[in-house]
Amino acid sequence: MRVAVILVSFIAVLLSLAWLIYKPAFDSAVAMAASLAALCSSFFLKREPKAVGQSQQVSGTSVGIQAGRDANVRDIKNH
């Protein structure tokens, strides 16, 4: 994902630079500045952490409830 963002940002910089050279104006300069800012900020993207599964430790006569969604605890009895 990170490499794709950097690649797209780099292509945008090249296209906006060509536009700025071909037709120098305020809008092409703003496009160049925005694409350059996107390219620079793409290097600060962090890698996505891997999903960590749930874990739980219950001791004694305790009841441990772990749910990925809504949990209804009315009917749980401690054996």
C-alpha positions as CSV (number, residue, x, y, z in Angstrom):
1,M,0.0,0.0,0.0
2,R,2.8,2.4,0.9
3,V,4.7,1.8,-2.3
4,A,1.5,2.4,-4.3
5,V,0.9,5.7,-2.6
6,I,4.5,6.8,-3.3
7,L,4.3,5.7,-6.9
8,V,1.1,7.5,-7.5
9,S,2.4,10.7,-5.8
10,F,5.6,10.6,-7.9
11,I,3.5,10.3,-11.1
12,A,1.4,13.2,-10.0
13,V,4.6,15.3,-9.4
14,L,5.8,14.5,-12.9
15,L,2.5,15.3,-14.5
16,S,2.1,18.6,-12.6
17,L,5.7,19.5,-13.4
18,A,5.0,19.0,-17.1
19,W,1.8,21.1,-16.8
20,L,3.8,23.8,-15.0
21,I,6.4,23.9,-17.7
22,Y,3.9,23.7,-20.5
23,K,1.5,26.3,-19.1
24,P,2.9,28.3,-16.2
25,A,0.0,29.7,-14.2
26,F,-1.3,29.8,-10.6
27,D,-3.4,26.6,-11.0
28,S,-0.5,24.5,-12.3
29,A,1.8,25.9,-9.6
30,V,-0.8,24.9,-6.9
31,A,-1.1,21.5,-8.4
32,M,2.7,21.1,-8.4
33,A,2.9,22.2,-4.7
34,A,0.0,19.9,-3.7
35,S,1.5,16.8,-5.5
36,L,4.9,17.6,-4.0
37,A,3.4,17.8,-0.5
38,A,1.6,14.5,-1.1
39,L,4.9,12.9,-2.2
40,C,6.8,14.2,0.8
41,S,4.1,13.1,3.2
42,S,3.8,9.6,1.7
43,F,7.3,8.8,3.2
44,F,5.9,9.4,6.7
45,L,3.2,6.7,6.4
46,K,3.5,4.0,8.9
47,R,3.2,0.3,8.1
48,E,-0.1,-1.2,9.2
49,P,0.4,-3.5,12.2
50,K,-0.6,-7.1,11.8
51,A,-3.9,-8.0,13.4
52,V,-3.4,-9.4,16.9
53,G,-5.9,-12.1,18.1
54,Q,-7.7,-11.9,21.4
55,S,-6.3,-13.5,24.5
56,Q,-7.5,-13.8,28.0
57,Q,-6.5,-15.5,31.2
58,V,-9.1,-16.3,33.9
59,S,-8.3,-18.0,37.1
60,G,-10.2,-19.4,40.1
61,T,-13.9,-19.3,39.9
62,S,-14.0,-16.3,37.7
63,V,-16.0,-16.1,34.4
64,G,-14.2,-14.7,31.4
65,I,-16.2,-13.2,28.6
66,Q,-14.6,-12.2,25.4
67,A,-16.5,-11.2,22.3
68,G,-15.6,-9.6,19.0
69,R,-19.0,-8.0,18.9
70,D,-21.9,-7.4,21.4
71,A,-21.9,-9.7,24.4
72,N,-25.0,-10.6,26.5
73,V,-23.9,-11.7,30.0
74,R,-27.3,-12.2,31.6
75,D,-27.5,-16.0,31.3
76,I,-23.9,-16.9,32.2
77,K,-23.7,-18.9,35.4
78,N,-20.5,-19.6,37.3
79,H,-20.1,-23.4,37.8
